């Protein structure tokens, strides 16, 4: 374990460079927020921050080996829900020199639920590891009728795509596409133990792989961009049109409060729009939560006030998959985005000393 004090005391972190702000801190955004609030004389809410992308996994041993040893991620925390027969593993790309608490400890829970970056959340339902054959649906099947898989991939930026792919290949990792195959040279898609596509793109520091994106397909960019920027605090960082191939890409991220440039070690949400879907009334993407299509689960955002955020979303016409007081776990919610993807709304810092982001009725 680490010195618990370090994780419960806000660090006064210098505003630049961005990289050090990411690495020092449980809560630099609170420090910045408190400073601004002090000047204004009012308590201001920090904006929502994208904190997780969730995938269901069959065998945690295999998945952890892949994401930790092969993709260089670190396990930040593990939560066991034995009465409900599942465990959650939260991994992130953190700089080597950054100390993180012992997974499973109270310090780790505090660190996780104040984490300013984005984690990969792996959900394991007990017993699946003993079943034969693939358990989850990785997405990316061709369109059938007016339905198509929504989730596309997660991505990692690496220093040298070819070298990394050779290493993965030698280690027995299977590929959907190698760097020199197909029309788009220089990028690759590896397959994780569940068959999820893992894009390998150029851009990392030497010797370091960094979680770089989660890709979802969207039907109508106007509606999706409004949802994620206006209501969940994301910034549209860039947008690329490919008119010949009839698709567009939109890259969104959570900009740190007060920052003028996006930190290079933060992932982006890549929204892919296939032109024409917005005019097809019947067309719909699978969310990854349908009985026969379970794989990708949800995105999750940390907010200061779950009830207030959900009220705003409902007033803006968005549906709730689970209201904050629905079910046995209170204070935690799932909204549905314009495509029906589940978006978890989580209390930043949790509700108690151990930063638990939900509570049960007394």
N, C-alpha and C positions, 0 to 999 in steps of 0.2 A: 504493500500500500504506500501511498504518498502522504505528505503532510496535509492533513485535512484542511488546515487553516488556509492554505493557498487557494483552495477551491471555493471557500465560502466568503472570502473577502474580495470585494471588487478591486481589480488592479487599476491603478492610474496608468494607462498605457499611452505612449505618445501617438499622435494622430497619424504620423507617417513613419516609415513606409507601411503600406497596407499589409504586407506579409507578416510583419511582427505583430500587428494588431490581431491577426487571426490566431497567431500561435500563443500569445501570452495568456489567453483570457477566458474566464467563464463569462464575464459580463462587461466587456468594454462598452457595449451599447447602452448598458444601464448607467455607466459612469457618464458617458456623453449625454444621455437623456436627462440625467439628474442635473448636470451642469446647465443645460438649456432650460429645464424646468425651473431651476433656481433663479435664473435671470428673469424668466417670465412671471415667476411667482405662482405658477399653476402646475399641477402634476400633469405631465403629458404622457400619452401612451406611446410606447415604442411601436413601430410598425410590425406587421407580421413578418416572420422570417421562415423561409423554406428549410425545414429541418430533416425531412426524411423522404425516401422512396422505398416502398415495401414490396418485397418479393416473397412468395411462399417457396419453401425448400423442402425436399424430401429427406435429406440426410445431412444434418448439421456438420458432422465430422468432415465430409467431403467438401461441402460448400465453404466452411471456414478455412480449410486447407487451401482452396482455390483463391479466395478473396484475400486472405492474409499472406500466404506464402508466395502466391503467383502474382497477385495484383497489388501487393504491398500495403494493404489496409491494416488498420489496427482495431481490435475489438475494444470499444469504449465501455460497453455495458451489456449485461445479460439479465433479462427479467424472466423469471419462471412463474407460470400460472398453473401450478400443479392440479388444482381443483378443476381447472378447465382444460387440462391436458395439452398445453402448448407452452413454448418458450420463444422469446424474442431475443435476437442478437443484433446489436447496433454497431456497425463498422464505419470508420471514416478514414480518409487520407489525411494524416496529420504529420507535420514535419518531424523527422527523426529525433530532433533535440527536444521536442515538446514532451514534458512528463504528463501522463494521464493517470487518474486513479485506478485502483484495482477493480476490474469489472465485478459487478455484484455488490460493491460496497456503497454505503450511503453517499460517500464523496463522488462515486461514479454516477449515481443517480442525479446528484446535483449538477455535475458536469454535463451530463447528457441533456437534461431539460433546460439548461441555459446555453447549450452549444450554439455558437453563432453560425456555424457552417451547416453542411448537409450530410446526413448519414445514409447508409444503405441498411435498411431494416430487414432482417431475414426472419421469417416466421416458420417455426417448426411445429407441426401437429404431431404429437407423440404417436409412434407406431408406424408412420409412413415409411421410415427407413427400412422396415422389414418387408415391405410390399415388393412384388415383382414389377419390373418395367418402370417406365416413366410415370410420375404421379401428377405433375402439373403441366399446364399448357403454356409453353413459352411465348406464344403469339406468332405473328408473321405468316399465318396461312393465307393463301389467296382468297380474295373476296368470294363469298357464296351468296347469291341473290343480292339483297340490299343490306347485308351485314358483313363486317370485316373486323379482324383483330385490331384493337386500338394500340396496345402497348407495342413498342418497337424494340428498344434496347437500352442498356446502360452503356456508358463509354468511359474509357480511361485515356488520359493523354500520357504519352511516353516520349522519351528523348529520341529513340530510334525505332520506328515501327518494324522494320525488317528484322532487326536484331532481336527485339522483344518477341516477335512471332516465331522466330527460329528457336528461341529458348522455350517458348510455350509448346511448340511442336515437339521438340526433343523430350519435354516432360510429359508428353502424351495427351496434351490438350487437343480436342477436335476443333476444326474450323468450318465455318459457313462459307467464308471467303478469305483467301490469303492475299497479302498486299499486292502481288503481281497479277492476280486474276481479275477478270471482268473489265468493265470499262473504266471504273474509277480506281486508278492505280494509287498505291501509297497509303491506302487505308485497309483495314482488315476487320473481320468479325470472327472472334473466337466464340466457342460455346462453353458455358459454365456447366457444372455437373447436372443441372436440371434441363440443359438445352437452351437456357436464355441466351440471347445474342449479346455479346460484349464487344462493342466497337473499340478498336485500337487506333488512336489518332496521334498525330505528331504534335508536340508542344510541351512536353514535360522537361524537367531538369534531368541531367544525367543521373542515372541510378535511381530515379524516383518515378513511380507511377501515381497518377492522381485521378481520383474520380472526377469525370469531366462533364457528364450529361446523363439525363434521363430523357428518352424520346417517346412522345405520345402523338398519335395521329388525331387531328381535330377536323370537325366537319365545317365549322364556320369561324375563320380567324377573328372576325370582328367581335363575336360573342365571347370567344375564349380569351382574347386579349383584354377585354373589359373586365372579365371575371378575375384574372390573375393580377392585372396591374391596378385596377381601381379598388378591388376589395381585398386582395392579399398582398399588397405592397410590393409586387415585383416590378422590375424595370425592363422594358423592351430594349435589349442591348444591340441586337442587329436583326436584319431581315433580308433574306435572299430569295429572289424569284428565278425559277427555271422554266421559262415559258415553253420551250420546246418539249421538255419532259412533263409539262403541265403539273408542276407542284411548286410550293413555296415553303421556306423554313423560317420560323420565328424563334429567336433565342432570348429567353428571359432569365433574369437572376435577381436575387435579393441584394441590392446595393447596401453596403454598410452605411449607417447613418452618417451624414456629413462627408462621405467619400465622393471623389470626383471621377474615379476610375474603378472598374470592376477588378477585384483581386484575382490574380491568375490561378490561385489554388482553390477557387470555389467552382462547384458544378453549375451548369446552366440547365434550364428546362427547355428542351428542343421540341417545338410544336410543328408537326408536319401537316401541311394542308394540300390535299390532292384536289386540284381545281375542278369545280363543278359539283362537288359533294354538297356545298351550301345551298344549291338550288334543287336538290333531290329530297323531297319531303320524307320519303320512306327510309332513306339511307340512315344507318346508325352504326357506330362502332361498339364492339364489345368492350366492357369495362375491365374484364379480368376477374369479375366476381360472379359470373354466371356459373351455375352448377357444373356444366360440362366444360367450362373454359377457365377454371380457376388457375391463376398464375400470378401476374402482377396484381397487387392489392390496392394500393392507394399512394397518394402524396400526403405529406403532413406538414403543417405550419404551426409554429409557436406564436401565441398571441398573449397579450397581457390580460385580456378579459374574454373568456370563451363565450359567456352568455351575451355580452354586448356584440361581439363579432357575429354570432349566429343570428341575433336579432336584425343586424344590418343586412346580412345575406338574405334572410327571409323577406325583409321589407323590399329588397331589390328583386325579389321573385325567384330566388334559388331554392331548390328543394333540399330538405334534410334527409339523409339516410338514417341518422340517429341524432335526435335532439340532445342538448346537454344533459337533460334530466331523464332521457329515455334509458331503458335497461337498468341493470344493477350498478353499472359504473357511472356515477354522476360526474358532471363537470368536464366531460370529454364528449366531443361531437364529431359527426361526419356529415359534411355537406356534399352535394352533388354538383359538379361543374357542368357547363352547358352540354358536354357530351355524355354526361352520366358517370364520369370517373369519380371515385370516392376521394374526398379531400378531408383528412382528419384535422380537427381544430383542437389544439392542445395548449393547456395553460403553461406559459413560460415560468420555469422555476417551481412548478407544482403547487400543491395546496398545503403541504406540511413540511416539517424539518427535513424529511428525507426526499423532498421534492416530488412526491407522488402526484402524477398529473390527473388524478381522479380521486373520488371518495365514495364510500358506500353510505346509504341512508343510516342515520343513527338509530 
